[in-house]
Amino acid sequence: PGSTVRAAQPRAGALVTALRQEQNFRLQALAGTAAVVAAIWLGVDSLELAIILGAAAAVVVLELVNSAVERLVDLVQPRVHEYAAAVKNMMAAASLMAALAAAAVATLILWPYLVAALGLVL
């Protein structure tokens, strides 16, 4: 048990580093948390909650990978190079696409619950 805790410490430290140093990671984590909290508050069923949770998790995982790749590219190619810039831009685009897809998933699932909770007729 002690070795498991010791093995998890650097990983937890990496999450703290990401929260402190990566603005996009903070925003994505906040948005994902808000979507999950809204889903719970609105009483979505467990499958829908799992889908929202999975989408939110995928976004923050991809944002962590994006941050790691950006740092690695900066380490390997500190000066601006067209390939290095292309790699960073592609990773940022992948992260953006995941965030947009997760937002669409959350909206599609939460919208009917939100409409019902507010008593709106559409």
PEVEN-V360872 format. One record per pair of residues at least 12 apart in sequence whose ideal C-beta (glycine too) atoms are under 8 Angstrom apart, sorted by the first residue. I is the first residue (numbers start at 0). GAP is how many residues later the second one is. If there is no record, write none. Layout:
i=I gap=GAP
i=I gap=GAP
//
This chain:
i=13 gap=50
i=17 gap=45
i=17 gap=46
i=17 gap=49
i=21 gap=41
i=21 gap=45
i=23 gap=39
i=23 gap=42
i=23 gap=43
i=23 gap=71
i=24 gap=35
i=24 gap=38
i=24 gap=39
i=24 gap=42
i=27 gap=31
i=27 gap=32
i=27 gap=35
i=27 gap=67
i=27 gap=71
i=28 gap=31
i=30 gap=25
i=30 gap=28
i=30 gap=68
i=30 gap=72
i=31 gap=23
i=31 gap=24
i=31 gap=25
i=31 gap=27
i=31 gap=28
i=31 gap=70
i=32 gap=23
i=34 gap=17
i=34 gap=20
i=34 gap=21
i=34 gap=67
i=34 gap=71
i=34 gap=75
i=35 gap=13
i=35 gap=16
i=35 gap=17
i=35 gap=20
i=37 gap=68
i=37 gap=72
i=37 gap=76
i=38 gap=13
i=38 gap=14
i=38 gap=67
i=38 gap=70
i=38 gap=71
i=38 gap=74
i=41 gap=68
i=41 gap=71
i=41 gap=72
i=41 gap=75
i=42 gap=70
i=43 gap=65
i=43 gap=66
i=43 gap=69
i=47 gap=61
i=50 gap=54
i=50 gap=58
i=51 gap=53
i=51 gap=54
i=51 gap=57
i=51 gap=58
i=54 gap=46
i=54 gap=47
i=54 gap=50
i=54 gap=51
i=55 gap=46
i=55 gap=50
i=57 gap=40
i=57 gap=44
i=58 gap=36
i=58 gap=39
i=58 gap=40
i=58 gap=43
i=61 gap=32
i=61 gap=33
i=61 gap=36
i=62 gap=32
i=64 gap=26
i=65 gap=25
i=65 gap=26
i=65 gap=28
i=65 gap=29
i=68 gap=18
i=68 gap=19
i=68 gap=22
i=69 gap=18
i=69 gap=21
i=72 gap=14
i=72 gap=15
//
